[in-house]
Amino acid sequence: MTESLHYVVIGSGSAGHGAATTIRARDPGARITMITMSRLPFYNRYDLPKMFKGVTDWRDLLAEDPKIYDELGITLRRNSRVVDIDGRARTIALAHNEVIAYDKLLVCTGGGPNVPAILEDYRPLMHGFGTFEQASATVAALPPGGQVVILGGDMIGLDIAFNLLEAGYRVSLAVGEQTFWPHRVEPEERAVLLKSLARTGLDLIEDRSVVASEAADRPARRVHFDGGSIVETAIVMPFFGILPIVDFMLGAGVDMERGILVDPALKSSNDAIWAAGDVCQIWSDVDRDYRFYHGWKNVRVMGELAARNMTGAEETFDTADESVIEVDGNGCIRSTFWEH
């Protein structure tokens, strides 16, 4: 009798959850383990802005009933941090010194906030929004109708900005190179998009670079710009794009650049390791280069596609799918990430 395979999925977001459930559907007898640093079961981080409108109970943010993991026979290891991968031995080391063996591994840990080096020392003074815990702390720090300064303004940050405006907060956006990231926009297109942003009620701070963010009389913050101007605000939120979370992969023996390099089937240079979502760069035959393919739709598709390939399929991710951002006839921004 053939022994069942052990599939391990690192990450419990859209990609990880979709992958684990897909593996179970395709391999009913497999052993499946999902490892996540989160204390919570699967929730969609793109739903976190609902917290600005009063949805603060974590149970209301879950994308699935946690009982699904027991029903499907998937072992969910919450609050567990992976510190090392041995690609030859096919083992995973956790922070509490436990070692887990696997037959096939999918890495979909996503990315963390990219903070420019000039602002790195001020990271403790800024509020994130990538996890439920960060979102809870941000909401708690905001007084009713309070002021928020968003730095950078990538697409996730802009989504946060619009939700803040709808919830009655005042929002200033410090425009920079990362505004509209990961879209690539030409100068003429950028000018049109910025005009559309201004019409939404955002206070745009243009042509000034942030040089510091310091504490004032708590809970206020002061944001310093080159040229000497200062903006005082309740909280500061950085949105300069994301960086793949790959530190624990340094000993895995897979090819990496900024992220894990994979072929269009999402397999790494190690035959037992796949990667999906914001953590990986996919080879494009058109561009003859590795590229990131961000966006929640892509993340979900990647997780399920990788799972099918791990269980015998030979599918490829469509690397010709381009992101689009434009202003429609009503003056609203339309993006492959969202519409406003």
Secondary structure, 3 states (H helix, E strand, C coil): CCCCCEEEEECCCHHHHHHHHHHHHHCCCCEEEEECCCCCCCECHHHHHHHHHCCCCHHHHECCCCHHHHHHCEEEECCCCEEEEECCCCEEEECCCCEEECCEEEECCCEEECCCHHHHHHHHHCCCCCCHHHHHHHHHHCCCCCEEEEEECCHHHHHHHHHHHHCCCEEEEEECCCCCCCCCCCHHHHHHHHHHHHHCCCEEECCCCEEEEEECCCCCEEEEECCCCEEEECEEEECCCEEECCHHHCCCCCCECCCEEECCCCECCCCCEEECHHHEEEEECCCCEEECCCCHHHHHHHHHHHHHHHCCCCCCCCCCCCCCEEECCCCCEEECCCEC
